[in-house]
Amino acid sequence: MDNLVNIFDSFYPGWRERRYVNRFIAILKELVIPTYSILETRIENHKAIYPKEWGQIVSALKEAHFFKLFAPPEYGGEKVSEQEIYFMMELFGYASPGLGIIFVSHGRAIDILLGGSEQQKKEYLPRMAEGDFGAIAITEEKAGSDASAVGLRADRVGPHYVFNGQKIFISNSGLARLYAILANTKGVQGPRSLSVFIVEDDLPGFTINELPKKDGLSVLPTGQLIFKDSPVPAKNLVGNEGMGLVLTLDVIDRGRIHIAGICCGLAYRIFRELYQYAHQRRQFDHPLTSSQDISFQISDMFTRINAARGLCLHALKQVGTSYYRMSSSQAKLFASQVVMDVAARAQVLMGGRGYFRNELINQLSADARGMEYLEGTSNIQKMIIGRELFRMYHKEKVG
Ligand SMILES: Cc1cc2nc3c(=O)[nH]c(=O)nc-3n(C[C@H](O)[C@H](O)[C@H](O)COP(=O)(O)OP(=O)(O)OC[C@H]3O[C@@H](n4cnc5c(N)ncnc54)[C@H](O)[C@@H]3O)c2cc1C
């Protein structure tokens, strides 16, 4: 991990002097990396259940005021740059991609609230800055890549919106205290029918169910949310009715960079594991790295990881501009392809060992495959890039 930290230092001189950095790195080294393979969660009675090591990690992060880094200073948080958050995501990717996704989801729930009223920000953000986890719930059985198909009903009845329906594959299920939920307030399908609400985990009629086990990312609880006549106070509508999809898609642009960062950190971790292995493993009287084919593959991997990080840093320079949506999609598309490719090649280069479940490389590869789906699949990123290209270039005169 030290080399990765040095790489970040070269991009951002003085980064290591920031208050939280050394403590964060120490928590990853001392508590997160050693427990990576055993930290598995399950959902029981509406709650994500963890082994005791989880409590130590969360307490250490709270003590280090880590949660504050995700909320603005006016609401109990701390000022950090987008680049700093990006570095943290890469380090999470290196140490525990699933834990990184927990914080990506938490951060997106905060971003949704930033589109809310002053009262909502004052009520919820300080809680999240102190350690109440958030989650963001869009996906449903019939609304995956096409978020505009969201059908969870939110019908206005007096001072409430009554929720009926379900969400699936929701990160932080049973861990979050606050859920940003995309719901349908019009009863007809379409982007202008959707609104976003903030929902507390103890809402009447709200239950969280476990889903079948995932291949990887086992620290990340990913469950199903069910609402049965659940009365959500009307004051919990974030922004205006009908604007939920716009708000959610804006928030996801930012999430893409964070997922891309996790991909780069994870790809770097896999590269490190492979590099060490290939040096010490001898066949035909030589280390594997003395084969030109293998050393070329490793060089190629490292180059592509740096190229993926380059695209992420490029996108970070465009935050707030009209290029950001496209560049964050490009970064996520490329970084997730790189990590999946690096993982697949590393498994092969580790020989038969790489195929066994108890091997770290196998677990990291399963995490890498999960990166395809988060914040939109590769095809969805290509769709976004295509639409943005059309918006930018179809009217431009050549010459
Ligand atoms: C570990 C994990 C965590 C997740 N966390 C969350 C979360 O916190 N909140 C949340 O809301 N969701 C979450 N999701 C859901 C995730 O966002 C969806 O899985 C993803 O958006 C894809 O939707 P889908 O699974 O329904 O696939 P589908 O939309 O059914 O797509 C299936 C395949 O078809 C392709 N496809 C679909 N439409 C087109 C098209 N028009 N052209 C070309 N190809 C197309 C897709 O790329 C994909 O390969 C999570 C998923 C996973 C695996």
The ligand as an SDF file (V2000), in Angstrom:
LIG
                    3D

 53 58  0  0  0  0  0  0  0  0999 V2000
  -23.1930   -5.5070   -5.5420 C   0  0  0  0  0  0  0  0  0  0  0  0
  -24.3070   -4.6410   -6.0610 C   0  0  0  0  0  0  0  0  0  0  0  0
  -24.6710   -3.5000   -5.3490 C   0  0  0  0  0  0  0  0  0  0  0  0
  -25.7110   -2.6960   -5.8190 C   0  0  0  0  0  0  0  0  0  0  0  0
  -26.0930   -1.6000   -5.0890 N   0  0  0  0  0  0  0  0  0  0  0  0
  -27.1580   -0.8600   -5.5030 C   0  0  0  0  0  0  0  0  0  0  0  0
  -27.6390    0.2490   -4.6960 C   0  0  0  0  0  0  0  0  0  0  0  0
  -27.0790    0.5760   -3.6520 O   0  0  0  0  0  0  0  0  0  0  0  0
  -28.7280    0.9230   -5.1260 N   0  0  0  0  0  0  0  0  0  0  0  0
  -29.3760    0.5970   -6.2880 C   0  0  0  0  0  0  0  0  0  0  0  0
  -30.3610    1.2470   -6.6040 O   0  0  0  0  0  0  0  0  0  0  0  0
  -28.9580   -0.4420   -7.0610 N   0  0  0  0  0  0  0  0  0  0  0  0
  -27.8740   -1.1660   -6.6960 C   0  0  0  0  0  0  0  0  0  0  0  0
  -27.4350   -2.2350   -7.4670 N   0  0  0  0  0  0  0  0  0  0  0  0
  -28.1440   -2.5640   -8.6860 C   0  0  0  0  0  0  0  0  0  0  0  0
  -27.3950   -2.1590   -9.9540 C   0  0  0  0  0  0  0  0  0  0  0  0
  -27.4150   -0.7520  -10.0650 O   0  0  0  0  0  0  0  0  0  0  0  0
  -28.0800   -2.8700  -11.1250 C   0  0  0  0  0  0  0  0  0  0  0  0
  -27.7600   -4.2470  -11.0220 O   0  0  0  0  0  0  0  0  0  0  0  0
  -27.6380   -2.3270  -12.4630 C   0  0  0  0  0  0  0  0  0  0  0  0
  -28.1260   -1.0210  -12.6270 O   0  0  0  0  0  0  0  0  0  0  0  0
  -28.1350   -3.1930  -13.6260 C   0  0  0  0  0  0  0  0  0  0  0  0
  -29.4990   -3.4310  -13.5380 O   0  0  0  0  0  0  0  0  0  0  0  0
  -30.0390   -4.9450  -13.6810 P   0  0  0  0  0  0  0  0  0  0  0  0
  -29.2480   -5.7730  -12.7430 O   0  0  0  0  0  0  0  0  0  0  0  0
  -31.5220   -4.9430  -13.5190 O   0  0  0  0  0  0  0  0  0  0  0  0
  -29.6650   -5.3860  -15.1390 O   0  0  0  0  0  0  0  0  0  0  0  0
  -30.5010   -5.0860  -16.5110 P   0  0  0  0  0  0  0  0  0  0  0  0
  -30.8660   -3.6560  -16.5630 O   0  0  0  0  0  0  0  0  0  0  0  0
  -31.5910   -6.0760  -16.6400 O   0  0  0  0  0  0  0  0  0  0  0  0
  -29.3980   -5.3570  -17.6120 O   0  0  0  0  0  0  0  0  0  0  0  0
  -28.9890   -6.6670  -17.9830 C   0  0  0  0  0  0  0  0  0  0  0  0
  -27.8860   -6.5540  -19.0510 C   0  0  0  0  0  0  0  0  0  0  0  0
  -28.4120   -5.9170  -20.2170 O   0  0  0  0  0  0  0  0  0  0  0  0
  -27.6620   -4.7690  -20.5360 C   0  0  0  0  0  0  0  0  0  0  0  0
  -28.6000   -3.7490  -21.0430 N   0  0  0  0  0  0  0  0  0  0  0  0
  -29.7640   -3.3080  -20.4740 C   0  0  0  0  0  0  0  0  0  0  0  0
  -30.3660   -2.4200  -21.2960 N   0  0  0  0  0  0  0  0  0  0  0  0
  -29.5750   -2.2820  -22.3900 C   0  0  0  0  0  0  0  0  0  0  0  0
  -29.6530   -1.5310  -23.6100 C   0  0  0  0  0  0  0  0  0  0  0  0
  -30.6750   -0.7120  -23.8570 N   0  0  0  0  0  0  0  0  0  0  0  0
  -28.6490   -1.6460  -24.5100 N   0  0  0  0  0  0  0  0  0  0  0  0
  -27.6000   -2.4660  -24.2920 C   0  0  0  0  0  0  0  0  0  0  0  0
  -27.4820   -3.2240  -23.1710 N   0  0  0  0  0  0  0  0  0  0  0  0
  -28.4450   -3.1350  -22.2450 C   0  0  0  0  0  0  0  0  0  0  0  0
  -26.9730   -4.3230  -19.2520 C   0  0  0  0  0  0  0  0  0  0  0  0
  -25.7760   -3.6340  -19.5370 O   0  0  0  0  0  0  0  0  0  0  0  0
  -26.7140   -5.6650  -18.5810 C   0  0  0  0  0  0  0  0  0  0  0  0
  -25.5170   -6.2280  -19.0590 O   0  0  0  0  0  0  0  0  0  0  0  0
  -26.3920   -3.0390   -7.0280 C   0  0  0  0  0  0  0  0  0  0  0  0
  -25.9950   -4.1860   -7.7390 C   0  0  0  0  0  0  0  0  0  0  0  0
  -24.9820   -4.9770   -7.2770 C   0  0  0  0  0  0  0  0  0  0  0  0
  -24.5970   -6.2130   -8.0470 C   0  0  0  0  0  0  0  0  0  0  0  0
  1  2  1  0
  2  3  1  0
  2 52  2  0
  3  4  2  0
  4  5  1  0
  4 50  1  0
  5  6  2  0
  6  7  1  0
  6 13  1  0
  7  8  2  0
  7  9  1  0
  9 10  1  0
 10 11  2  0
 10 12  1  0
 12 13  2  0
 13 14  1  0
 14 15  1  0
 14 50  1  0
 15 16  1  0
 16 17  1  0
 16 18  1  0
 18 19  1  0
 18 20  1  0
 20 21  1  0
 20 22  1  0
 22 23  1  0
 23 24  1  0
 24 25  2  0
 24 26  1  0
 24 27  1  0
 27 28  1  0
 28 29  2  0
 28 30  1  0
 28 31  1  0
 31 32  1  0
 32 33  1  0
 33 34  1  0
 33 48  1  0
 34 35  1  0
 35 36  1  0
 35 46  1  0
 36 37  1  0
 36 45  1  0
 37 38  2  0
 38 39  1  0
 39 40  1  0
 39 45  2  0
 40 41  1  0
 40 42  2  0
 42 43  1  0
 43 44  2  0
 44 45  1  0
 46 47  1  0
 46 48  1  0
 48 49  1  0
 50 51  2  0
 51 52  1  0
 52 53  1  0
M  END
$$$$
